[in-house]
Amino acid sequence: MLSYLMALLDPLRTVENLIYIGYADDPSLAIRVTRRRRIDRKKKQSDRNVYQCFVFGPEKAGKSVLLNSYIRRAFSEEYIPTTDDDYAVNVVKQPGGSKKTLVLREIPERRVKKFLSSKEALAGCDVAVFVHDSSSESSWKRASELLVDVASHGEASEYDVSCLIVAAKDDLDSYLTDIQDSTSLSQDMGIEAPIPISTKLGDFSNSNIFQRIVSAAEHPHSSIPETEAGRSVSSIIGLSTALSWLYPWVLQLLLWGWLQGRAPPA
């Protein structure tokens, strides 16, 4: 799994290492160059074998525990803050029998602002997941803010990504309006309904969380959030397109009217 992660993060060094260890074939053939994600979204499908999922969320939401459960580490009640990006790699078997390598990359909350300062921040992302503690209203509010921030960055940079909301700690009592709040936001932004999970109980049979992440990556046109600002821009573009199409006809009508007015009386 480490080789997949290394090839994804630093393909040039991967080729250099293959040369160093005496790889028998052409080292460049060991790296598969895929088409741009933007083209995948236009074609509404992706045939990649390796997908990368960025995991966002407030502190103590359950991001690290999600990564640990993905690579089958035992659940721990001890909270250890994540200070740098963390990764987890595993193979996900899809319902049809196909297997995809999924790389989860945790982005610590304190790093998000700096991370999004780069226009290319989401260039390597196939799916973004937003984890919140379903028992905490403040956790949900912060996760929703992060979702809007990432969605806005995607719209501005044209690196739109599919987004999923994960309601963690489902074994605890949800705060009073959790389901209503999170469902309302997902509907407003045009993405899938929140996915409830409990990493403590370790039962993902109902949520199929990792399969759903891969499925979102395989259909890159789906579950892309749209902010209010993004909707406004889309409306303006749509209006401009309509006007540009109507303009020649309007011009012809005006010209016809002018000629009719200039025509001598019968």
C-alpha positions in Angstrom: 0.0 0.0 0.0 2.9 2.3 0.7 3.9 2.1 -3.0 0.5 3.4 -4.1 0.7 6.3 -1.7 4.3 7.2 -2.8 3.4 7.0 -6.5 0.4 9.2 -5.9 2.2 11.9 -3.9 5.5 11.9 -5.7 5.5 10.0 -9.0 8.9 11.4 -10.1 10.7 10.1 -7.0 8.9 6.8 -7.4 10.4 6.3 -10.9 13.8 7.3 -9.5 13.5 4.7 -6.7 12.6 2.0 -9.3 15.7 2.9 -11.3 17.8 2.8 -8.1 16.6 -0.7 -7.1 17.2 -2.0 -10.6 13.7 -2.3 -11.9 13.9 -4.6 -15.0 11.4 -2.9 -17.2 10.9 0.7 -18.3 10.2 2.5 -14.9 8.0 5.0 -16.6 5.6 2.2 -17.5 5.1 1.5 -13.8 3.3 4.9 -13.5 -0.1 5.2 -15.1 -0.9 8.7 -16.3 -4.7 9.3 -16.2 -6.8 12.0 -17.8 -7.6 15.2 -15.9 -10.4 15.0 -13.3 -12.1 17.9 -15.0 -12.5 15.7 -18.1 -13.8 12.9 -15.9 -16.5 15.2 -14.6 -17.6 16.2 -18.1 -17.7 12.6 -19.2 -19.5 11.7 -16.0 -17.3 8.7 -15.2 -13.8 7.8 -14.1 -11.8 4.7 -14.8 -9.0 5.3 -12.3 -7.8 2.5 -10.1 -6.6 4.7 -7.3 -8.8 7.4 -5.7 -7.9 10.1 -3.2 -10.3 11.3 -0.6 -9.7 14.4 1.5 -11.1 14.2 5.0 -12.2 17.5 6.6 -13.9 18.3 9.9 -13.5 20.0 13.3 -11.3 18.7 16.1 -12.7 15.7 18.0 -15.1 15.0 15.2 -13.7 11.5 14.5 -11.5 12.0 11.5 -8.5 10.1 12.7 -10.7 7.3 14.1 -12.3 7.0 10.6 -8.8 6.6 9.1 -7.8 4.0 11.7 -11.0 2.0 11.2 -10.3 2.0 7.5 -6.9 0.2 8.0 -8.5 -2.0 10.8 -6.7 -0.4 13.8 -8.4 -1.0 17.1 -10.7 1.7 18.4 -9.2 3.9 21.2 -11.0 6.4 23.5 -7.8 8.4 23.8 -7.8 11.7 21.9 -4.6 12.6 20.2 -4.8 15.8 18.1 -3.6 15.5 14.5 -1.1 18.2 13.7 0.0 17.2 10.2 -1.8 15.5 7.3 -2.3 11.8 7.9 -2.9 9.1 5.4 -4.5 5.7 5.3 -4.5 3.3 2.2 -6.5 0.2 1.6 -8.3 -1.7 -1.1 -12.1 -1.3 -1.4 -14.2 -4.1 -3.0 -17.2 -2.7 -4.8 -20.6 -4.6 -5.0 -19.9 -5.6 -8.6 -16.6 -7.3 -7.6 -14.2 -4.6 -8.8 -11.4 -3.5 -6.5 -10.2 0.1 -6.1 -7.4 1.5 -4.0 -8.6 4.4 -1.8 -6.3 6.8 -0.2 -7.8 8.8 2.7 -6.0 12.0 3.6 -6.9 13.8 6.8 -6.6 17.6 6.7 -6.3 18.9 10.3 -8.8 21.7 11.0 -6.0 24.1 11.9 -4.4 23.6 8.5 -7.5 24.1 6.3 -7.1 27.9 5.8 -3.5 27.6 4.7 -4.3 24.5 2.7 -7.0 26.3 0.7 -4.8 29.3 0.0 -3.4 27.4 -2.9 -5.4 27.4 -6.1 -4.3 23.8 -6.8 -5.4 22.6 -3.3 -8.2 20.3 -4.6 -6.5 19.4 -7.9 -5.6 15.9 -6.6 -8.9 15.3 -4.8 -11.5 12.9 -6.1 -13.9 13.1 -3.1 -14.1 15.4 0.0 -15.6 14.0 3.2 -16.8 16.2 6.0 -16.9 14.5 9.4 -18.8 15.9 12.4 -19.7 14.7 15.8 -23.5 14.1 15.5 -23.9 14.6 19.3 -22.4 18.1 19.1 -24.2 21.1 17.5 -21.0 23.2 17.5 -19.2 20.3 15.6 -21.9 20.3 13.0 -21.7 24.1 12.5 -18.0 24.0 12.0 -18.2 21.1 9.6 -20.8 22.9 7.6 -18.6 26.0 7.4 -15.7 23.8 6.2 -18.0 22.3 3.5 -19.0 25.8 2.3 -15.3 26.9 2.3 -14.2 23.9 0.2 -17.1 24.1 -2.1 -16.5 27.8 -2.7 -12.8 27.1 -3.4 -13.8 24.4 -5.9 -16.1 26.8 -7.7 -13.5 29.5 -7.8 -10.6 27.3 -8.9 -12.7 25.0 -11.2 -11.6 22.0 -9.2 -15.1 21.0 -8.2 -15.2 17.7 -6.2 -17.9 15.4 -5.0 -18.6 15.9 -1.3 -20.1 13.6 1.3 -21.2 14.4 4.9 -20.4 11.9 7.6 -22.3 12.0 10.9 -19.9 10.2 13.2 -20.4 8.9 16.7 -23.8 7.5 15.8 -23.7 5.4 19.0 -24.3 8.6 21.0 -27.5 10.6 21.2 -27.7 13.2 18.4 -28.2 16.8 19.4 -31.8 17.9 19.0 -31.9 19.1 15.4 -28.8 17.2 13.9 -30.7 15.2 11.3 -32.8 18.2 10.3 -29.9 20.5 10.0 -27.5 18.2 8.1 -30.2 16.9 5.8 -31.4 20.5 5.0 -27.9 21.6 4.1 -27.2 18.6 1.9 -30.5 19.2 0.0 -29.7 22.9 -0.3 -26.3 22.2 -1.7 -27.4 19.3 -3.9 -25.3 16.5 -2.4 -26.1 13.2 -0.8 -27.8 12.9 2.6 -25.5 12.6 5.6 -24.0 9.1 6.3 -24.3 8.0 9.9 -21.5 5.8 11.3 -20.1 4.6 14.6 -16.4 3.7 14.5 -16.7 2.7 18.1 -19.1 0.0 17.4 -17.2 -0.8 14.2 -20.2 -1.9 12.2 -20.1 -0.3 8.7 -22.4 -2.8 7.1 -25.3 -0.4 6.9 -23.4 2.7 5.9 -20.9 1.1 3.5 -19.0 4.3 4.0 -15.8 3.4 2.1 -17.8 1.8 -0.8 -19.8 5.0 -1.0 -16.7 7.1 -1.2 -15.4 5.1 -4.1 -18.8 5.2 -5.8 -18.8 9.0 -5.6 -15.3 9.0 -7.1 -16.4 6.8 -9.9 -19.2 9.2 -10.7 -17.3 12.5 -10.4 -20.3 14.6 -11.7 -22.5 13.6 -8.8 -22.8 15.1 -5.3 -20.9 18.3 -6.3 -22.1 21.0 -3.9 -23.3 24.4 -5.1 -23.0 27.4 -2.9 -25.4 30.4 -3.1 -22.6 32.4 -4.8 -22.1 29.5 -7.3 -25.9 29.4 -8.1 -25.8 33.2 -8.8 -22.9 32.8 -11.2 -24.6 29.9 -12.9 -27.8 31.9 -13.3 -25.9 34.8 -14.8 -24.0 32.5 -17.2 -27.3 30.8 -18.2 -28.9 34.2 -18.8 -25.9 35.4 -20.9 -26.1 32.2 -23.0 -29.8 32.7 -23.6 -29.3 36.3 -24.6 -26.5 35.5 -26.9 -28.7 32.9 -28.6 -31.6 35.4 -28.9 -29.6 38.4 -30.0 -29.4 37.6 -33.8 -33.2 37.0 -33.8 -33.9 40.2 -31.9 -31.6 42.1 -34.3 -33.4 40.7 -37.3 -36.8 41.6 -35.9 -35.6 45.2 -35.2 -34.2 45.4 -38.8 -37.4 44.1 -40.2 -39.4 46.6 -38.2 -37.2 49.4 -39.4 -37.5 48.4 -43.0 -41.3 48.2 -42.7 -41.3 51.7 -41.4 -39.2 52.9 -44.3 -41.3 51.1 -46.9 -43.4 53.5 -49.1 -47.1 53.3 -48.7 -49.0 51.1 -51.2 
